[in-house]
Amino acid sequence: MQMTFVLTILIGAPIVAILSAFTVLPGWGARASFAIQVGAPIWLCTSIALFLYEKRRVGNEADTEEEREPTDTDTDTA
């Protein structure tokens, strides 16, 4: 979750700032509404991308562990 938050801020803040430069936003309510309307899809896309990345990364680690040779510490002798 922390990585989703950080990447959403790093990616989303510049996008929201650029898009807001071309939009008339008369008050703070309009600015907040605009930020939510633009930021929500950015957060959704970022969270889905990070979920898929992490799922793939964890899957690759599991494949690597299955391929490695067992060691003495891997067997339970007690």
MMTF fields as JSON, N, C-alpha, C and O atoms, coordinates in Angstrom:
{
  "mmtfVersion": "1.0.0",
  "mmtfProducer": "UNKNOWN",
  "numBonds": 311,
  "numAtoms": 312,
  "numGroups": 78,
  "numChains": 1,
  "numModels": 1,
  "chainsPerModel": [1],
  "groupsPerChain": [78],
  "chainIdList": ["A"],
  "bondAtomList": [4, 2, 8, 6, 12, 10, 16, 14, 20, 18, 24, 22, 28, 26, 32, 30, 36, 34, 40, 38, 44, 42, 48, 46, 52, 50, 56, 54, 60, 58, 64, 62, 68, 66, 72, 70, 76, 74, 80, 78, 84, 82, 88, 86, 92, 90, 96, 94, 100, 98, 104, 102, 108, 106, 112, 110, 116, 114, 120, 118, 124, 122, 128, 126, 132, 130, 136, 134, 140, 138, 144, 142, 148, 146, 152, 150, 156, 154, 160, 158, 164, 162, 168, 166, 172, 170, 176, 174, 180, 178, 184, 182, 188, 186, 192, 190, 196, 194, 200, 198, 204, 202, 208, 206, 212, 210, 216, 214, 220, 218, 224, 222, 228, 226, 232, 230, 236, 234, 240, 238, 244, 242, 248, 246, 252, 250, 256, 254, 260, 258, 264, 262, 268, 266, 272, 270, 276, 274, 280, 278, 284, 282, 288, 286, 292, 290, 296, 294, 300, 298, 304, 302, 308, 306],
  "bondOrderList": [1, 1, 1, 1, 1, 1, 1, 1, 1, 1, 1, 1, 1, 1, 1, 1, 1, 1, 1, 1, 1, 1, 1, 1, 1, 1, 1, 1, 1, 1, 1, 1, 1, 1, 1, 1, 1, 1, 1, 1, 1, 1, 1, 1, 1, 1, 1, 1, 1, 1, 1, 1, 1, 1, 1, 1, 1, 1, 1, 1, 1, 1, 1, 1, 1, 1, 1, 1, 1, 1, 1, 1, 1, 1, 1, 1, 1],
  "groupList": [{"groupName": "MET", "atomNameList": ["N", "CA", "C", "O"], "elementList": ["N", "C", "C", "O"], "formalChargeList": [0, 0, 0, 0], "bondAtomList": [1, 0, 2, 1, 3, 2], "bondOrderList": [1, 1, 2], "singleLetterCode": "M", "chemCompType": "L-PEPTIDE LINKING"}, {"groupName": "GLN", "atomNameList": ["N", "CA", "C", "O"], "elementList": ["N", "C", "C", "O"], "formalChargeList": [0, 0, 0, 0], "bondAtomList": [1, 0, 2, 1, 3, 2], "bondOrderList": [1, 1, 2], "singleLetterCode": "Q", "chemCompType": "L-PEPTIDE LINKING"}, {"groupName": "THR", "atomNameList": ["N", "CA", "C", "O"], "elementList": ["N", "C", "C", "O"], "formalChargeList": [0, 0, 0, 0], "bondAtomList": [1, 0, 2, 1, 3, 2], "bondOrderList": [1, 1, 2], "singleLetterCode": "T", "chemCompType": "L-PEPTIDE LINKING"}, {"groupName": "PHE", "atomNameList": ["N", "CA", "C", "O"], "elementList": ["N", "C", "C", "O"], "formalChargeList": [0, 0, 0, 0], "bondAtomList": [1, 0, 2, 1, 3, 2], "bondOrderList": [1, 1, 2], "singleLetterCode": "F", "chemCompType": "L-PEPTIDE LINKING"}, {"groupName": "VAL", "atomNameList": ["N", "CA", "C", "O"], "elementList": ["N", "C", "C", "O"], "formalChargeList": [0, 0, 0, 0], "bondAtomList": [1, 0, 2, 1, 3, 2], "bondOrderList": [1, 1, 2], "singleLetterCode": "V", "chemCompType": "L-PEPTIDE LINKING"}, {"groupName": "LEU", "atomNameList": ["N", "CA", "C", "O"], "elementList": ["N", "C", "C", "O"], "formalChargeList": [0, 0, 0, 0], "bondAtomList": [1, 0, 2, 1, 3, 2], "bondOrderList": [1, 1, 2], "singleLetterCode": "L", "chemCompType": "L-PEPTIDE LINKING"}, {"groupName": "ILE", "atomNameList": ["N", "CA", "C", "O"], "elementList": ["N", "C", "C", "O"], "formalChargeList": [0, 0, 0, 0], "bondAtomList": [1, 0, 2, 1, 3, 2], "bondOrderList": [1, 1, 2], "singleLetterCode": "I", "chemCompType": "L-PEPTIDE LINKING"}, {"groupName": "GLY", "atomNameList": ["N", "CA", "C", "O"], "elementList": ["N", "C", "C", "O"], "formalChargeList": [0, 0, 0, 0], "bondAtomList": [1, 0, 2, 1, 3, 2], "bondOrderList": [1, 1, 2], "singleLetterCode": "G", "chemCompType": "PEPTIDE LINKING"}, {"groupName": "ALA", "atomNameList": ["N", "CA", "C", "O"], "elementList": ["N", "C", "C", "O"], "formalChargeList": [0, 0, 0, 0], "bondAtomList": [1, 0, 2, 1, 3, 2], "bondOrderList": [1, 1, 2], "singleLetterCode": "A", "chemCompType": "L-PEPTIDE LINKING"}, {"groupName": "PRO", "atomNameList": ["N", "CA", "C", "O"], "elementList": ["N", "C", "C", "O"], "formalChargeList": [0, 0, 0, 0], "bondAtomList": [1, 0, 2, 1, 3, 2], "bondOrderList": [1, 1, 2], "singleLetterCode": "P", "chemCompType": "L-PEPTIDE LINKING"}, {"groupName": "SER", "atomNameList": ["N", "CA", "C", "O"], "elementList": ["N", "C", "C", "O"], "formalChargeList": [0, 0, 0, 0], "bondAtomList": [1, 0, 2, 1, 3, 2], "bondOrderList": [1, 1, 2], "singleLetterCode": "S", "chemCompType": "L-PEPTIDE LINKING"}, {"groupName": "TRP", "atomNameList": ["N", "CA", "C", "O"], "elementList": ["N", "C", "C", "O"], "formalChargeList": [0, 0, 0, 0], "bondAtomList": [1, 0, 2, 1, 3, 2], "bondOrderList": [1, 1, 2], "singleLetterCode": "W", "chemCompType": "L-PEPTIDE LINKING"}, {"groupName": "ARG", "atomNameList": ["N", "CA", "C", "O"], "elementList": ["N", "C", "C", "O"], "formalChargeList": [0, 0, 0, 0], "bondAtomList": [1, 0, 2, 1, 3, 2], "bondOrderList": [1, 1, 2], "singleLetterCode": "R", "chemCompType": "L-PEPTIDE LINKING"}, {"groupName": "CYS", "atomNameList": ["N", "CA", "C", "O"], "elementList": ["N", "C", "C", "O"], "formalChargeList": [0, 0, 0, 0], "bondAtomList": [1, 0, 2, 1, 3, 2], "bondOrderList": [1, 1, 2], "singleLetterCode": "C", "chemCompType": "L-PEPTIDE LINKING"}, {"groupName": "TYR", "atomNameList": ["N", "CA", "C", "O"], "elementList": ["N", "C", "C", "O"], "formalChargeList": [0, 0, 0, 0], "bondAtomList": [1, 0, 2, 1, 3, 2], "bondOrderList": [1, 1, 2], "singleLetterCode": "Y", "chemCompType": "L-PEPTIDE LINKING"}, {"groupName": "GLU", "atomNameList": ["N", "CA", "C", "O"], "elementList": ["N", "C", "C", "O"], "formalChargeList": [0, 0, 0, 0], "bondAtomList": [1, 0, 2, 1, 3, 2], "bondOrderList": [1, 1, 2], "singleLetterCode": "E", "chemCompType": "L-PEPTIDE LINKING"}, {"groupName": "LYS", "atomNameList": ["N", "CA", "C", "O"], "elementList": ["N", "C", "C", "O"], "formalChargeList": [0, 0, 0, 0], "bondAtomList": [1, 0, 2, 1, 3, 2], "bondOrderList": [1, 1, 2], "singleLetterCode": "K", "chemCompType": "L-PEPTIDE LINKING"}, {"groupName": "ASN", "atomNameList": ["N", "CA", "C", "O"], "elementList": ["N", "C", "C", "O"], "formalChargeList": [0, 0, 0, 0], "bondAtomList": [1, 0, 2, 1, 3, 2], "bondOrderList": [1, 1, 2], "singleLetterCode": "N", "chemCompType": "L-PEPTIDE LINKING"}, {"groupName": "ASP", "atomNameList": ["N", "CA", "C", "O"], "elementList": ["N", "C", "C", "O"], "formalChargeList": [0, 0, 0, 0], "bondAtomList": [1, 0, 2, 1, 3, 2], "bondOrderList": [1, 1, 2], "singleLetterCode": "D", "chemCompType": "L-PEPTIDE LINKING"}],
  "groupTypeList": [0, 1, 0, 2, 3, 4, 5, 2, 6, 5, 6, 7, 8, 9, 6, 4, 8, 6, 5, 10, 8, 3, 2, 4, 5, 9, 7, 11, 7, 8, 12, 8, 10, 3, 8, 6, 1, 4, 7, 8, 9, 6, 11, 5, 13, 2, 10, 6, 8, 5, 3, 5, 14, 15, 16, 12, 12, 4, 7, 17, 15, 8, 18, 2, 15, 15, 15, 12, 15, 9, 2, 18, 2, 18, 2, 18, 2, 8],
  "groupIdList": [1, 2, 3, 4, 5, 6, 7, 8, 9, 10, 11, 12, 13, 14, 15, 16, 17, 18, 19, 20, 21, 22, 23, 24, 25, 26, 27, 28, 29, 30, 31, 32, 33, 34, 35, 36, 37, 38, 39, 40, 41, 42, 43, 44, 45, 46, 47, 48, 49, 50, 51, 52, 53, 54, 55, 56, 57, 58, 59, 60, 61, 62, 63, 64, 65, 66, 67, 68, 69, 70, 71, 72, 73, 74, 75, 76, 77, 78],
  "secStructList": [7, 2, 2, 2, 2, 2, 2, 2, 2, 2, 2, 2, 2, 2, 2, 2, 2, 2, 2, 2, 2, 6, 1, 7, 7, 7, 1, 2, 2, 2, 2, 2, 2, 2, 2, 2, 2, 2, 2, 2, 2, 2, 2, 2, 2, 2, 2, 2, 2, 2, 2, 2, 2, 2, 2, 2, 2, 2, 2, 2, 2, 2, 2, 2, 2, 2, 2, 1, 7, 7, 7, 4, 4, 4, 1, 7, 7, 7],
  "xCoordList": [0.816, 0.0, 0.86, 0.502, 1.985, 2.836, 3.371, 3.444, 3.741, 4.276, 3.19, 3.472, 1.949, 0.844, 0.68, 0.509, 0.732, 0.581, 1.701, 1.439, 2.921, 4.072, 4.039, 4.228, 3.803, 3.783, 2.599, 2.711, 1.471, 0.331, 0.644, 0.27, 1.322, 1.713, 2.728, 2.598, 3.738, 4.78, 4.249, 4.669, 3.333, 2.79, 1.587, 1.459, 0.708, -0.56, -0.47, -1.176, 0.377, 0.459, 0.826, 0.17, 1.843, 2.142, 1.007, 0.728, 0.355, -0.745, -1.895, -2.441, -2.263, -3.346, -2.965, -3.798, -1.72, -1.277, -1.325, -1.771, -0.873, -0.886, -2.319, -2.643, -3.171, -4.557, -5.313, -6.192, -4.975, -5.673, -5.277, -6.008, -4.136, -3.709, -4.62, -4.714, -5.288, -6.157, -7.642, -8.501, -7.946, -9.331, -9.603, -8.76, -10.768, -11.16, -11.688, -12.674, -11.014, -11.401, -11.598, -10.633, -12.851, -13.103, -12.888, -12.551, -13.064, -12.928, -12.282, -11.975, -12.081, -11.433, -12.269, -11.723, -13.579, -14.449, -14.283, -14.224, -14.21, -14.011, -12.628, -12.472, -11.646, -10.281, -10.203, -9.583, -10.833, -10.83, -11.589, -11.139, -12.727, -13.515, -12.734, -12.744, -12.062, -11.263, -10.136, -9.894, -9.457, -8.355, -8.85, -8.163, -10.018, -10.576, -10.984, -10.71, -11.636, -12.093, -10.934, -11.047, -9.843, -8.679, -7.798, -7.234, -7.679, -6.791, -7.29, -6.486, -8.6, -9.149, -8.783, -8.331, -8.958, -8.532, -7.023, -6.566, -6.255, -4.797, -4.453, -3.627, -5.08, -4.835, -5.248, -4.53, -6.407, -6.888, -5.914, -5.571, -5.47, -4.516, -3.191, -2.61, -2.715, -1.46, -1.58, -0.674, -2.676, -2.841, -2.966, -2.417, -3.672, -3.788, -2.435, -2.063, -1.703, -0.377, 0.572, 1.31, 0.56, 1.433, 1.003, 1.854, -0.301, -0.781, -0.275, 0.241, -0.424, 0.03, 1.547, 2.048, 2.276, 3.737, 4.134, 4.991, 3.51, 3.851, 3.455, 4.188, 2.32, 1.887, 2.89, 3.226, 3.361, 4.352, 5.688, 6.34, 6.094, 7.367, 7.343, 8.309, 6.27, 6.164, 6.105, 6.672, 5.422, 5.37, 6.74, 7.067, 7.549, 8.903, 9.787, 10.633, 9.613, 10.392, 10.031, 10.909, 8.752, 8.331, 8.921, 9.342, 8.96, 9.553, 11.04, 11.557, 11.726, 13.155, 13.416, 14.368, 12.6, 12.798, 12.553, 13.213, 11.633, 11.383, 12.553, 12.795, 13.283, 14.379, 15.677, 16.553, 15.817, 17.098, 17.247, 16.266, 18.487, 18.806, 18.498, 18.769, 17.936, 17.712, 19.046, 19.981, 19.122, 20.329, 20.035, 18.908, 21.062, 20.882, 19.895, 19.195, 19.834, 18.92, 17.47, 16.552, 17.251, 15.903, 15.217, 13.99, 15.983, 15.386, 15.219, 16.069, 14.141, 13.853, 14.286, 13.686, 15.318, 15.836, 15.33, 15.598, 14.603, 14.148, 12.842, 12.305],
  "yCoordList": [-1.194, 0.0, 1.259, 2.253, 1.224, 2.407, 2.746, 3.916, 1.725, 1.962, 2.525, 3.379, 2.055, 2.603, 4.081, 4.889, 4.436, 5.832, 6.69, 7.753, 6.243, 7.021, 7.191, 8.299, 6.111, 6.219, 7.04, 7.745, 6.952, 7.764, 9.24, 10.052, 9.597, 10.995, 11.423, 12.496, 10.586, 10.944, 11.047, 11.918, 10.166, 10.167, 11.096, 11.853, 11.037, 11.743, 13.241, 13.984, 13.705, 15.146, 15.95, 16.953, 15.549, 16.31, 16.251, 17.244, 15.093, 14.971, 15.893, 16.603, 15.881, 16.749, 18.218, 19.027, 18.561, 19.956, 20.394, 21.501, 19.54, 19.886, 20.022, 20.975, 19.07, 19.131, 20.317, 20.882, 20.694, 21.821, 23.16, 24.143, 23.195, 24.436, 24.796, 25.96, 23.79, 24.014, 24.019, 23.987, 24.06, 24.014, 25.219, 25.604, 25.809, 26.932, 26.356, 25.62, 26.707, 26.226, 27.449, 27.972, 27.906, 29.185, 29.178, 30.22, 28.074, 28.07, 26.793, 25.886, 26.745, 25.577, 24.316, 23.223, 24.457, 23.296, 22.694, 21.473, 23.534, 23.069, 22.442, 21.446, 23.014, 22.462, 21.089, 20.169, 20.959, 19.672, 18.62, 17.48, 18.999, 18.074, 17.633, 16.456, 18.574, 18.253, 17.282, 16.308, 17.548, 16.677, 15.262, 14.29, 15.143, 13.816, 13.112, 11.925, 13.838, 13.23, 12.779, 11.769, 13.494, 13.106, 12.124, 11.199, 12.321, 11.495, 10.082, 9.156, 9.894, 8.554, 7.557, 6.457, 7.896, 6.944, 6.711, 5.607, 7.742, 7.567, 6.581, 5.69, 6.733, 5.815, 4.398, 3.443, 4.259, 2.936, 2.263, 1.095, 2.972, 2.406, 2.055, 1.008, 2.921, 2.658, 1.434, 0.601, 1.315, 0.18, -1.138, -2.151, -1.14, -2.364, -2.739, -3.913, -1.766, -2.046, -2.596, -3.545, -2.011, -2.51, -3.888, -4.716, -4.152, -5.476, -6.522, -7.563, -6.246, -7.198, -7.377, -8.487, -6.286, -6.374, -7.255, -8.129, -7.021, -7.791, -9.255, -10.141, -9.517, -10.891, -11.623, -12.779, -10.945, -11.539, -11.743, -12.772, -10.758, -10.859, -12.004, -12.762, -12.142, -13.21, -14.567, -15.543, -14.632, -15.877, -16.289, -17.476, -15.332, -15.635, -16.092, -16.966, -15.525, -15.957, -17.377, -18.152, -17.736, -19.096, -20.089, -21.175, -19.736, -20.607, -20.802, -21.906, -19.752, -19.828, -20.735, -21.515, -20.65, -21.487, -22.955, -23.816, -23.268, -24.658, -25.25, -26.454, -24.418, -24.894, -25.087, -25.826, -24.447, -24.518, -25.866, -26.541, -26.227, -27.486, -27.403, -26.374, -28.458, -28.434, -28.499, -29.166, -27.811, -27.81, -28.519, -28.947, -28.641, -29.304, -28.537, -29.147, -27.24, -26.457, -26.586, -26.234, -27.093, -27.261, -28.508, -28.592, -29.485, -30.719, -30.651, -30.105, -31.198, -31.191, -32.53, -33.562, -32.523, -33.768, -34.008, -35.065, -33.066, -33.228, -33.954, -34.18],
  "zCoordList": [0.0, 0.0, 0.0, -0.631, 0.699, 0.75, -0.634, -1.01, -1.384, -2.726, -3.637, -4.478, -3.482, -4.261, -3.962, -4.875, -2.687, -2.277, -2.858, -3.42, -2.73, -3.194, -4.71, -5.213, -5.436, -6.893, -7.394, -8.397, -6.704, -7.102, -6.931, -7.777, -5.855, -5.657, -6.716, -7.305, -6.957, -7.929, -9.351, -10.112, -9.709, -11.06, -11.162, -12.125, -10.166, -10.234, -10.053, -10.734, -9.155, -8.884, -10.137, -10.419, -10.889, -12.113, -13.142, -13.813, -13.266, -14.223, -13.834, -14.678, -12.546, -12.078, -12.27, -12.678, -11.981, -12.137, -13.598, -13.9, -14.496, -15.923, -16.434, -17.142, -16.073, -16.536, -15.94, -16.59, -14.71, -14.091, -14.717, -14.6, -15.372, -16.034, -17.2, -17.589, -17.752, -18.904, -18.534, -19.415, -17.23, -16.757, -15.872, -15.061, -16.026, -15.174, -13.858, -13.836, -12.771, -11.443, -10.543, -9.986, -10.4, -9.729, -8.213, -7.649, -7.556, -6.09, -5.598, -6.372, -4.275, -3.676, -3.82, -3.969, -3.777, -3.97, -5.354, -5.502, -6.353, -7.73, -7.89, -8.598, -7.244, -7.314, -6.654, -7.187, -5.495, -4.792, -5.595, -5.714, -6.137, -6.954, -8.187, -8.548, -8.824, -10.006, -9.637, -10.35, -8.535, -8.109, -7.817, -8.129, -7.232, -6.938, -8.225, -8.398, -9.126, -10.378, -11.257, -11.952, -11.24, -12.039, -11.258, -11.842, -9.948, -9.136, -8.913, -8.81, -8.834, -8.583, -9.685, -9.368, -10.954, -11.99, -12.001, -12.295, -11.684, -11.611, -10.501, -10.699, -9.332, -8.219, -8.593, -8.3, -9.241, -9.628, -10.588, -10.401, -11.598, -12.562, -11.894, -12.179, -11.01, -10.309, -9.407, -9.375, -8.682, -7.767, -8.528, -8.096, -9.642, -10.445, -11.034, -11.03, -11.536, -12.105, -11.045, -11.31, -9.852, -8.788, -8.306, -7.981, -8.251, -7.875, -8.857, -8.45, -10.155, -11.167, -11.131, -11.31, -10.9, -10.786, -9.601, -9.73, -8.452, -7.249, -7.403, -6.964, -8.012, -8.242, -9.127, -8.874, -10.161, -11.052, -10.341, -10.519, -9.535, -8.815, -7.817, -7.729, -7.071, -6.078, -6.774, -6.282, -7.912, -8.676, -9.176, -9.166, -9.612, -10.07, -8.925, -9.116, -7.741, -6.577, -6.189, -5.809, -6.276, -5.942, -6.928, -6.532, -8.201, -9.211, -8.943, -9.109, -8.534, -8.257, -7.062, -7.082, -6.035, -4.849, -5.159, -4.577, -6.049, -6.419, -7.181, -7.104, -7.918, -8.746, -7.966, -8.415, -6.822, -6.111, -5.404, -5.092, -5.166, -4.515, -3.027, -2.409, -2.43, -0.977, -0.235, -0.679, 0.878, 1.698, 3.011, 3.258, 3.853, 5.137, 6.027, 6.835, 5.891, 6.719, 6.254, 6.995, 5.018, 4.497, 5.034, 4.999, 5.534, 6.023, 7.522, 8.224, 8.008, 9.44, 10.029, 9.728, 10.863, 11.457, 12.84, 13.412, 13.413, 14.798, 14.852, 15.937]
}
